[in-house]
Amino acid sequence: MRLVNLILLLIAAVFFVWILNEVGWDTLGQYLWQVGWYWPLLLLPYGVVNWLEAWSWKYILVDTPEKTTVSRLFWLRLGGEALNQLTPTASLGGEPFKASRLQADGVPLEVASASVVIMKGILVLSLVLYIFTGLALAPFYLPEAAKHILFLTLAALGLAAAGIIFVLVQRREPFGNSFRFLDRRGWLPLFLRDQEGFLADLDTAMSQFYRRYPSRAALAFFLFFLSWMLHSVEVYLMFWLLGHPISPGMAVCLDALAMLFTALGFFIPAAMGVQEGGNILLALGFRLGFDLGAAFSILRRIREAFWLCLGLVVVWREK
């Protein structure tokens, strides 16, 4: 699977370089020069996004040690997301890092592991709501997408179904049921049998959270959705700095649909190529132009690079 991911990453990287050549390095340079010394402003929205998501994680964690502060979760999430983005593990490579560092802080491993699984499910569901918000705005800001709206809606519904199933399964002892299914058929590996107690505790931690703390789950969902909405603030700011301001509604619509493309490319590290292709197609649909779409995509990659590098520093310091 890793080999397939790496091959896809290579293909995507070639596509990315082709896009840059098509736009022209001089044209891209002019757009980036126009941003000038205002570029640090582009870093702020994602910092607030990660802070909100750290708060969401805090509400999912119950009765944790005092050292598990929002600030601590902010940095652990930053490091974990860097590993999710940069490793060929379908956006899951950073979850063991998050759980293991929480365990080092005194959080029981089953509670730490349950929190990252729950957080992933709530994140997907909040993303689905954000994408449907963009689809609802599409007829007003992207009338040309009418002939593609069915495909986009089906893709969003597929993501929604996956997210709902993922959350529902968490409430029904998924590991215990899988354990018993494999055991009855004699397919249970020995190393997995040794983890029976831990997996049972993990099932209990996940199911109890949804039963005992539905208000915390709802608040975590709201904070994640708010963090997605802040992504549109980043889009609005980028186009303003590029000298082509757009309306807040268009920013939400463009970013939400771009997130749909990015979600479909989750198996490629950093969604390389998929994100760029989606951004440019949407920019063309919004009549912003190929060059402007590519410049916007490059600015977003610069922002990503800054926070990913900071996340890798966190991982290095933790190890």
Secondary structure, DSSP 8 states (H G I E B T S, - for coil): -HHHHHHHHHHHHHHHHHHHHHH-HHHHHHHHHHHGGGGGGGGHHHHHHHHHHHHHHHHHS-S--TT--HHHHHHHHHHHHHHHHHSTTTT-TTHHHHHHHHHHTT--HHHHHHHHHHHHHHHHHHHHHHHHHHHHHHHHH-GGGGGGHHHHHHHHHHHHHHHHHHHHHHTS-HHHHHHHHHHHTT---HHHHTTHHHHHHHHHHHHHHHHH-HHHHHHHHHHHHHHHHHHHHHHHHHHHHTT----HHHHHHHHHHHHHHHHHTTTSGGGTTHHHHHHHHHHHHTT--HHHHHHHHHHHHHHHHHHHHHHHHHHHHH-
